[in-house]
């Protein structure tokens, strides 16, 4: 399998963002972690590419997955044969919201 190019537009402490990070790490996939809270340009880029303001958004080989959980990212990776499914724990919940 070839390694996909992944750009993840994430918040630093959000449960969903942490779930996305955990899934990408579980499969040893390199990714660019763009902090949309600290970097207004990254947030604007996410808005332009996804067409909506909610995060996380993950771009995989040019295809944008908008407002996704780690669970959804994992399902996309497996369904598109970018990774082989495994039952290893991700280390954190992969479908948990952000704390208030």
Chimera marker file (.cmm) of the C-alpha trace (Angstrom):
<marker_set name="trace">
<marker id="1" x="0.000" y="0.000" z="0.000" r="1" g="1" b="0" radius="0.5"/>
<marker id="2" x="1.241" y="3.484" z="-0.746" r="1" g="1" b="0" radius="0.5"/>
<marker id="3" x="1.341" y="6.034" z="2.020" r="1" g="1" b="0" radius="0.5"/>
<marker id="4" x="-1.389" y="8.641" z="1.542" r="1" g="1" b="0" radius="0.5"/>
<marker id="5" x="-0.711" y="12.357" z="1.914" r="1" g="1" b="0" radius="0.5"/>
<marker id="6" x="-2.715" y="13.516" z="4.919" r="1" g="1" b="0" radius="0.5"/>
<marker id="7" x="-3.399" y="17.024" z="6.198" r="1" g="1" b="0" radius="0.5"/>
<marker id="8" x="-5.458" y="17.140" z="9.393" r="1" g="1" b="0" radius="0.5"/>
<marker id="9" x="-7.131" y="20.382" z="10.469" r="1" g="1" b="0" radius="0.5"/>
<marker id="10" x="-7.452" y="19.892" z="14.205" r="1" g="1" b="0" radius="0.5"/>
<marker id="11" x="-7.910" y="21.578" z="17.567" r="1" g="1" b="0" radius="0.5"/>
<marker id="12" x="-5.228" y="20.960" z="20.195" r="1" g="1" b="0" radius="0.5"/>
<marker id="13" x="-7.459" y="19.412" z="22.892" r="1" g="1" b="0" radius="0.5"/>
<marker id="14" x="-10.715" y="18.381" z="21.218" r="1" g="1" b="0" radius="0.5"/>
<marker id="15" x="-11.863" y="14.786" z="21.766" r="1" g="1" b="0" radius="0.5"/>
<marker id="16" x="-12.679" y="14.311" z="18.090" r="1" g="1" b="0" radius="0.5"/>
<marker id="17" x="-9.327" y="15.803" z="17.055" r="1" g="1" b="0" radius="0.5"/>
<marker id="18" x="-7.520" y="13.533" z="19.498" r="1" g="1" b="0" radius="0.5"/>
<marker id="19" x="-9.429" y="10.568" z="18.055" r="1" g="1" b="0" radius="0.5"/>
<marker id="20" x="-8.272" y="11.475" z="14.541" r="1" g="1" b="0" radius="0.5"/>
<marker id="21" x="-4.666" y="11.760" z="15.746" r="1" g="1" b="0" radius="0.5"/>
<marker id="22" x="-4.945" y="8.406" z="17.521" r="1" g="1" b="0" radius="0.5"/>
<marker id="23" x="-6.252" y="6.609" z="14.431" r="1" g="1" b="0" radius="0.5"/>
<marker id="24" x="-3.549" y="8.052" z="12.186" r="1" g="1" b="0" radius="0.5"/>
<marker id="25" x="-0.918" y="7.115" z="14.762" r="1" g="1" b="0" radius="0.5"/>
<marker id="26" x="-2.414" y="3.614" z="15.189" r="1" g="1" b="0" radius="0.5"/>
<marker id="27" x="-1.795" y="2.971" z="11.496" r="1" g="1" b="0" radius="0.5"/>
<marker id="28" x="1.621" y="4.685" z="11.538" r="1" g="1" b="0" radius="0.5"/>
<marker id="29" x="0.472" y="7.224" z="8.960" r="1" g="1" b="0" radius="0.5"/>
<marker id="30" x="2.455" y="10.439" z="8.753" r="1" g="1" b="0" radius="0.5"/>
<marker id="31" x="0.258" y="13.523" z="8.695" r="1" g="1" b="0" radius="0.5"/>
<marker id="32" x="0.502" y="17.267" z="8.891" r="1" g="1" b="0" radius="0.5"/>
<marker id="33" x="-1.328" y="18.462" z="12.021" r="1" g="1" b="0" radius="0.5"/>
<marker id="34" x="-2.640" y="21.972" z="11.342" r="1" g="1" b="0" radius="0.5"/>
<marker id="35" x="-3.808" y="23.690" z="14.523" r="1" g="1" b="0" radius="0.5"/>
<marker id="36" x="-6.876" y="25.687" z="13.491" r="1" g="1" b="0" radius="0.5"/>
<marker id="37" x="-7.054" y="27.447" z="16.860" r="1" g="1" b="0" radius="0.5"/>
<marker id="38" x="-3.532" y="28.877" z="16.811" r="1" g="1" b="0" radius="0.5"/>
<marker id="39" x="-3.270" y="29.413" z="13.059" r="1" g="1" b="0" radius="0.5"/>
<marker id="40" x="-6.029" y="31.538" z="11.444" r="1" g="1" b="0" radius="0.5"/>
<marker id="41" x="-4.619" y="30.800" z="7.976" r="1" g="1" b="0" radius="0.5"/>
<marker id="42" x="-5.025" y="27.057" z="8.570" r="1" g="1" b="0" radius="0.5"/>
<marker id="43" x="-8.626" y="27.619" z="9.686" r="1" g="1" b="0" radius="0.5"/>
<marker id="44" x="-9.342" y="29.692" z="6.568" r="1" g="1" b="0" radius="0.5"/>
<marker id="45" x="-7.773" y="27.003" z="4.396" r="1" g="1" b="0" radius="0.5"/>
<marker id="46" x="-9.967" y="24.370" z="6.087" r="1" g="1" b="0" radius="0.5"/>
<marker id="47" x="-13.072" y="26.506" z="5.489" r="1" g="1" b="0" radius="0.5"/>
<marker id="48" x="-12.182" y="27.009" z="1.826" r="1" g="1" b="0" radius="0.5"/>
<marker id="49" x="-11.437" y="23.331" z="1.210" r="1" g="1" b="0" radius="0.5"/>
<marker id="50" x="-14.304" y="21.820" z="3.223" r="1" g="1" b="0" radius="0.5"/>
<marker id="51" x="-16.981" y="24.443" z="2.619" r="1" g="1" b="0" radius="0.5"/>
<marker id="52" x="-17.975" y="24.406" z="6.289" r="1" g="1" b="0" radius="0.5"/>
<marker id="53" x="-16.645" y="25.590" z="9.698" r="1" g="1" b="0" radius="0.5"/>
<marker id="54" x="-16.721" y="22.406" z="11.790" r="1" g="1" b="0" radius="0.5"/>
<marker id="55" x="-13.660" y="20.378" z="12.697" r="1" g="1" b="0" radius="0.5"/>
<marker id="56" x="-11.899" y="18.053" z="12.536" r="1" g="1" b="0" radius="0.5"/>
<marker id="57" x="-11.419" y="17.987" z="8.799" r="1" g="1" b="0" radius="0.5"/>
<marker id="58" x="-8.956" y="15.585" z="7.247" r="1" g="1" b="0" radius="0.5"/>
<marker id="59" x="-7.666" y="15.771" z="3.688" r="1" g="1" b="0" radius="0.5"/>
<marker id="60" x="-6.434" y="12.405" z="2.398" r="1" g="1" b="0" radius="0.5"/>
<marker id="61" x="-4.792" y="12.410" z="-1.030" r="1" g="1" b="0" radius="0.5"/>
<marker id="62" x="-6.775" y="15.516" z="-1.965" r="1" g="1" b="0" radius="0.5"/>
<marker id="63" x="-10.157" y="14.229" z="-0.733" r="1" g="1" b="0" radius="0.5"/>
<marker id="64" x="-11.631" y="16.245" z="2.128" r="1" g="1" b="0" radius="0.5"/>
<marker id="65" x="-13.446" y="14.502" z="4.963" r="1" g="1" b="0" radius="0.5"/>
<marker id="66" x="-15.325" y="17.266" z="6.770" r="1" g="1" b="0" radius="0.5"/>
<marker id="67" x="-16.411" y="17.267" z="10.418" r="1" g="1" b="0" radius="0.5"/>
<marker id="68" x="-15.254" y="13.693" z="11.072" r="1" g="1" b="0" radius="0.5"/>
<marker id="69" x="-14.404" y="11.515" z="14.040" r="1" g="1" b="0" radius="0.5"/>
<marker id="70" x="-11.458" y="9.184" z="14.289" r="1" g="1" b="0" radius="0.5"/>
<marker id="71" x="-13.918" y="6.344" z="13.782" r="1" g="1" b="0" radius="0.5"/>
<marker id="72" x="-15.018" y="7.818" z="10.442" r="1" g="1" b="0" radius="0.5"/>
<marker id="73" x="-11.432" y="8.429" z="9.343" r="1" g="1" b="0" radius="0.5"/>
<marker id="74" x="-10.539" y="4.820" z="10.151" r="1" g="1" b="0" radius="0.5"/>
<marker id="75" x="-13.565" y="3.545" z="8.205" r="1" g="1" b="0" radius="0.5"/>
<marker id="76" x="-12.563" y="5.676" z="5.192" r="1" g="1" b="0" radius="0.5"/>
<marker id="77" x="-8.962" y="4.436" z="5.297" r="1" g="1" b="0" radius="0.5"/>
<marker id="78" x="-10.045" y="0.797" z="5.459" r="1" g="1" b="0" radius="0.5"/>
<marker id="79" x="-12.817" y="1.121" z="2.838" r="1" g="1" b="0" radius="0.5"/>
<marker id="80" x="-10.411" y="2.769" z="0.398" r="1" g="1" b="0" radius="0.5"/>
<marker id="81" x="-7.709" y="0.137" z="0.994" r="1" g="1" b="0" radius="0.5"/>
<marker id="82" x="-5.260" y="2.691" z="2.360" r="1" g="1" b="0" radius="0.5"/>
<marker id="83" x="-4.723" y="0.549" z="5.476" r="1" g="1" b="0" radius="0.5"/>
<marker id="84" x="-5.580" y="-2.991" z="6.499" r="1" g="1" b="0" radius="0.5"/>
<marker id="85" x="-8.029" y="-3.047" z="9.399" r="1" g="1" b="0" radius="0.5"/>
<marker id="86" x="-6.624" y="-4.052" z="12.759" r="1" g="1" b="0" radius="0.5"/>
<marker id="87" x="-8.080" y="-4.444" z="16.226" r="1" g="1" b="0" radius="0.5"/>
<marker id="88" x="-5.279" y="-2.670" z="18.064" r="1" g="1" b="0" radius="0.5"/>
<marker id="89" x="-6.608" y="-0.101" z="20.549" r="1" g="1" b="0" radius="0.5"/>
<marker id="90" x="-6.155" y="3.520" z="19.518" r="1" g="1" b="0" radius="0.5"/>
<marker id="91" x="-5.262" y="4.582" z="23.053" r="1" g="1" b="0" radius="0.5"/>
<marker id="92" x="-8.011" y="7.189" z="23.336" r="1" g="1" b="0" radius="0.5"/>
<marker id="93" x="-11.698" y="7.245" z="22.435" r="1" g="1" b="0" radius="0.5"/>
<marker id="94" x="-11.957" y="7.814" z="18.675" r="1" g="1" b="0" radius="0.5"/>
<marker id="95" x="-15.504" y="9.166" z="18.717" r="1" g="1" b="0" radius="0.5"/>
<marker id="96" x="-15.620" y="11.553" z="21.675" r="1" g="1" b="0" radius="0.5"/>
<marker id="97" x="-16.672" y="15.161" z="21.632" r="1" g="1" b="0" radius="0.5"/>
<marker id="98" x="-14.817" y="18.220" z="22.819" r="1" g="1" b="0" radius="0.5"/>
<marker id="99" x="-15.096" y="19.168" z="26.495" r="1" g="1" b="0" radius="0.5"/>
<marker id="100" x="-17.089" y="22.299" z="27.187" r="1" g="1" b="0" radius="0.5"/>
<link id1="1" id2="2" r="1" g="1" b="0" radius="0.2"/>
<link id1="2" id2="3" r="1" g="1" b="0" radius="0.2"/>
<link id1="3" id2="4" r="1" g="1" b="0" radius="0.2"/>
<link id1="4" id2="5" r="1" g="1" b="0" radius="0.2"/>
<link id1="5" id2="6" r="1" g="1" b="0" radius="0.2"/>
<link id1="6" id2="7" r="1" g="1" b="0" radius="0.2"/>
<link id1="7" id2="8" r="1" g="1" b="0" radius="0.2"/>
<link id1="8" id2="9" r="1" g="1" b="0" radius="0.2"/>
<link id1="9" id2="10" r="1" g="1" b="0" radius="0.2"/>
<link id1="10" id2="11" r="1" g="1" b="0" radius="0.2"/>
<link id1="11" id2="12" r="1" g="1" b="0" radius="0.2"/>
<link id1="12" id2="13" r="1" g="1" b="0" radius="0.2"/>
<link id1="13" id2="14" r="1" g="1" b="0" radius="0.2"/>
<link id1="14" id2="15" r="1" g="1" b="0" radius="0.2"/>
<link id1="15" id2="16" r="1" g="1" b="0" radius="0.2"/>
<link id1="16" id2="17" r="1" g="1" b="0" radius="0.2"/>
<link id1="17" id2="18" r="1" g="1" b="0" radius="0.2"/>
<link id1="18" id2="19" r="1" g="1" b="0" radius="0.2"/>
<link id1="19" id2="20" r="1" g="1" b="0" radius="0.2"/>
<link id1="20" id2="21" r="1" g="1" b="0" radius="0.2"/>
<link id1="21" id2="22" r="1" g="1" b="0" radius="0.2"/>
<link id1="22" id2="23" r="1" g="1" b="0" radius="0.2"/>
<link id1="23" id2="24" r="1" g="1" b="0" radius="0.2"/>
<link id1="24" id2="25" r="1" g="1" b="0" radius="0.2"/>
<link id1="25" id2="26" r="1" g="1" b="0" radius="0.2"/>
<link id1="26" id2="27" r="1" g="1" b="0" radius="0.2"/>
<link id1="27" id2="28" r="1" g="1" b="0" radius="0.2"/>
<link id1="28" id2="29" r="1" g="1" b="0" radius="0.2"/>
<link id1="29" id2="30" r="1" g="1" b="0" radius="0.2"/>
<link id1="30" id2="31" r="1" g="1" b="0" radius="0.2"/>
<link id1="31" id2="32" r="1" g="1" b="0" radius="0.2"/>
<link id1="32" id2="33" r="1" g="1" b="0" radius="0.2"/>
<link id1="33" id2="34" r="1" g="1" b="0" radius="0.2"/>
<link id1="34" id2="35" r="1" g="1" b="0" radius="0.2"/>
<link id1="35" id2="36" r="1" g="1" b="0" radius="0.2"/>
<link id1="36" id2="37" r="1" g="1" b="0" radius="0.2"/>
<link id1="37" id2="38" r="1" g="1" b="0" radius="0.2"/>
<link id1="38" id2="39" r="1" g="1" b="0" radius="0.2"/>
<link id1="39" id2="40" r="1" g="1" b="0" radius="0.2"/>
<link id1="40" id2="41" r="1" g="1" b="0" radius="0.2"/>
<link id1="41" id2="42" r="1" g="1" b="0" radius="0.2"/>
<link id1="42" id2="43" r="1" g="1" b="0" radius="0.2"/>
<link id1="43" id2="44" r="1" g="1" b="0" radius="0.2"/>
<link id1="44" id2="45" r="1" g="1" b="0" radius="0.2"/>
<link id1="45" id2="46" r="1" g="1" b="0" radius="0.2"/>
<link id1="46" id2="47" r="1" g="1" b="0" radius="0.2"/>
<link id1="47" id2="48" r="1" g="1" b="0" radius="0.2"/>
<link id1="48" id2="49" r="1" g="1" b="0" radius="0.2"/>
<link id1="49" id2="50" r="1" g="1" b="0" radius="0.2"/>
<link id1="50" id2="51" r="1" g="1" b="0" radius="0.2"/>
<link id1="51" id2="52" r="1" g="1" b="0" radius="0.2"/>
<link id1="52" id2="53" r="1" g="1" b="0" radius="0.2"/>
<link id1="53" id2="54" r="1" g="1" b="0" radius="0.2"/>
<link id1="54" id2="55" r="1" g="1" b="0" radius="0.2"/>
<link id1="55" id2="56" r="1" g="1" b="0" radius="0.2"/>
<link id1="56" id2="57" r="1" g="1" b="0" radius="0.2"/>
<link id1="57" id2="58" r="1" g="1" b="0" radius="0.2"/>
<link id1="58" id2="59" r="1" g="1" b="0" radius="0.2"/>
<link id1="59" id2="60" r="1" g="1" b="0" radius="0.2"/>
<link id1="60" id2="61" r="1" g="1" b="0" radius="0.2"/>
<link id1="61" id2="62" r="1" g="1" b="0" radius="0.2"/>
<link id1="62" id2="63" r="1" g="1" b="0" radius="0.2"/>
<link id1="63" id2="64" r="1" g="1" b="0" radius="0.2"/>
<link id1="64" id2="65" r="1" g="1" b="0" radius="0.2"/>
<link id1="65" id2="66" r="1" g="1" b="0" radius="0.2"/>
<link id1="66" id2="67" r="1" g="1" b="0" radius="0.2"/>
<link id1="67" id2="68" r="1" g="1" b="0" radius="0.2"/>
<link id1="68" id2="69" r="1" g="1" b="0" radius="0.2"/>
<link id1="69" id2="70" r="1" g="1" b="0" radius="0.2"/>
<link id1="70" id2="71" r="1" g="1" b="0" radius="0.2"/>
<link id1="71" id2="72" r="1" g="1" b="0" radius="0.2"/>
<link id1="72" id2="73" r="1" g="1" b="0" radius="0.2"/>
<link id1="73" id2="74" r="1" g="1" b="0" radius="0.2"/>
<link id1="74" id2="75" r="1" g="1" b="0" radius="0.2"/>
<link id1="75" id2="76" r="1" g="1" b="0" radius="0.2"/>
<link id1="76" id2="77" r="1" g="1" b="0" radius="0.2"/>
<link id1="77" id2="78" r="1" g="1" b="0" radius="0.2"/>
<link id1="78" id2="79" r="1" g="1" b="0" radius="0.2"/>
<link id1="79" id2="80" r="1" g="1" b="0" radius="0.2"/>
<link id1="80" id2="81" r="1" g="1" b="0" radius="0.2"/>
<link id1="81" id2="82" r="1" g="1" b="0" radius="0.2"/>
<link id1="82" id2="83" r="1" g="1" b="0" radius="0.2"/>
<link id1="83" id2="84" r="1" g="1" b="0" radius="0.2"/>
<link id1="84" id2="85" r="1" g="1" b="0" radius="0.2"/>
<link id1="85" id2="86" r="1" g="1" b="0" radius="0.2"/>
<link id1="86" id2="87" r="1" g="1" b="0" radius="0.2"/>
<link id1="87" id2="88" r="1" g="1" b="0" radius="0.2"/>
<link id1="88" id2="89" r="1" g="1" b="0" radius="0.2"/>
<link id1="89" id2="90" r="1" g="1" b="0" radius="0.2"/>
<link id1="90" id2="91" r="1" g="1" b="0" radius="0.2"/>
<link id1="91" id2="92" r="1" g="1" b="0" radius="0.2"/>
<link id1="92" id2="93" r="1" g="1" b="0" radius="0.2"/>
<link id1="93" id2="94" r="1" g="1" b="0" radius="0.2"/>
<link id1="94" id2="95" r="1" g="1" b="0" radius="0.2"/>
<link id1="95" id2="96" r="1" g="1" b="0" radius="0.2"/>
<link id1="96" id2="97" r="1" g="1" b="0" radius="0.2"/>
<link id1="97" id2="98" r="1" g="1" b="0" radius="0.2"/>
<link id1="98" id2="99" r="1" g="1" b="0" radius="0.2"/>
<link id1="99" id2="100" r="1" g="1" b="0" radius="0.2"/>
</marker_set>
